Amino acid sequence: MSEYLALLREKLLNLVNRHAVVHGNFTLSSGQKSTYYIDGKLLSLMPEGLNYLSRVILEMVEDNVDAIAGLTLGADPIIAGVSAISYEVDRPLVGLIIRKEKSSHGREKRIEGPLKKGMRVVVVEDVVTTGSSSLKAIDALQEAGCEVVKVICLVDRLAGGKENFEKKGVRFDPIFTLKDLKLK
């Protein structure tokens, strides 16, 4: 890992621990119960958090990737942030937002953005538990003729996501796992 990436990750982890870990009793999107919730949107919708998150992800994306994508809503700010910063550093990645289901109006698309068949795409997510949101995104992208290179998430809850991505033949590269966070 480069010194630059290590520094960005350190600053990002500090922000995650300060702003995104919420304690209480929660039901996760996977249906599992938890005494803490990692609210990635609290981080990705604050300027400093989105900036560091976007820069870390961009450092983790290979040069031969065309797009950054994810399932709406958790991935939306991340996609926009990475895409904007990618332009600034002359590594432009288009953003693709995947709807949970095809739109019933307008052009009736499932994937929004400048989609082209054959694109090499990285799927992003704020928090992965079982990976169900990213798996939906992967399916939609593959149906559209894209190659999903890997999934990157802010935090892996270590609850089956990695194994589910492996079954699909997709690499998984979390920035942090639960083991990295201060949960008390």
Sequence and secondary structure as in RCSB ss.txt:
>XXXX:A:sequence
MSEYLALLREKLLNLVNRHAVVHGNFTLSSGQKSTYYIDGKLLSLMPEGLNYLSRVILEMVEDNVDAIAGLTLGA
DPIIAGVSAISYEVDRPLVGLIIRKEKSSHGREKRIEGPLKKGMRVVVVEDVVTTGSSSLKAIDALQEAGCEVVK
VICLVDRLAGGKENFEKKGVRFDPIFTLKDLKLK
>XXXX:A:secstr
  HHHHHHHHHHHHHIIIIIEEEEEEE TTS EEEEEE HHHHHTSHHHHHHHHHHHHHHS TT  EEEEETTTT
HHHHHHHHHHHHHTT   EEEEE SS  SSTT  SEESS  TT EEEEEEEEESS HHHHHHHHHHHHTT EEEE
EEEEEE SSSHHHHHHHHT EEEEEEEGGGS   
